[in-house]
Amino acid sequence: MSDFDLGIDFLLSQSGQSLFAIFWYTIIFEVPRYGLAFVAVALAPAVSSLWQRSEPAVEPPRGVPTRVSVVVVGHSEAESLERCVRSLREQSATDLEIVVVSDGSTDRMAAVAASLVRQKLVNVALAPGLRGGKSSGANLAIGACTGDIIINVDCDCSYDRFAIQNMLRRFDDPSVGAVCGDLVPRNGDSSIIAHFQEIEYLSTLSVGKRIAAAMDQVICVSGAFGAFRREALDSISAFDTGGGEDLADGVHDHRWLDSGHERHIRAGLPRIDDAHRR
């Protein structure tokens, strides 16, 4: 008998009370969380059509932004940095400005970033001697960026060739201040843990963000792949340090869109020990 058959037999032999005692957390928290999410996605088109107001259609201005900057912040990511940068240089959206911050790394990440500058794969490489976290690292990078769209990516990610081009199209609408990217584990079939991670990404990003967007309640833009209009970032003084930069700026961008550029103070940046620019 296989392990799968043994597991099924074990579950079938349990009483309802025993199953609840084993899986109470999943039943109380996870089933409503994911089950209701999928139901909401299925019903969202019908519900939104009922709430839709009849207004004259306005064609938004077309054309991609003139300059796009990609921010790559990492701590001791020497092994994955070059792969990430090369995937960005293979994008269908060309002429990207790439700014790398080695955030107090203890490995060779700063040296790898400097090498990428010499190869003309990276425009600017910064290496603070003190680790300040991703938020302060992103703030440091934004100060060196010249683009009117800022895209945050993670060092340990690589991207589909058309990912950034598809993301930039959303900024054709001038009311859009930020855009969430979709992330999927490439090794989803490698282990049971990777399978669960794939389900988690599907529920929280692929499905979760669509539900939130349908209700105009997107408050968190993924720090692993998220784009911001430079005007929106400047109006809130970029990222707050402390908590997750994706959630903090997602909340602030809602205030930028809804409250007329409410301002927030940006924390101080770490000292720059080393900088390379192309």
Buried (B, 14 or more C-beta within 10 A) or exposed (E): EEEEEEEEEEEEEEEEEEEEEEBEEEEEEEEEEBEEBEEBBEEBEEEEEEEEEEEEEEEEEEEBBEBBBBBBBBBBBBEBBBEBBEBBBEBEBEEBBBBBBBBBBEBBBBBBBBBBBEEEBBBBBBBBEEBBBBBBBBBBBBBBBEBBBBBBBBBEBBBBEEBBBBBBEEBBEEEBBBBBBBBEBEEBEEEEEBBEBBEEBBBBBBBBBBBBEBEEEBBBBBBBBBBBBBEBBBBBBBBBBEEBBBBBBBBBBBBBBEEEEEEBEBBEBBEBEBBBEB
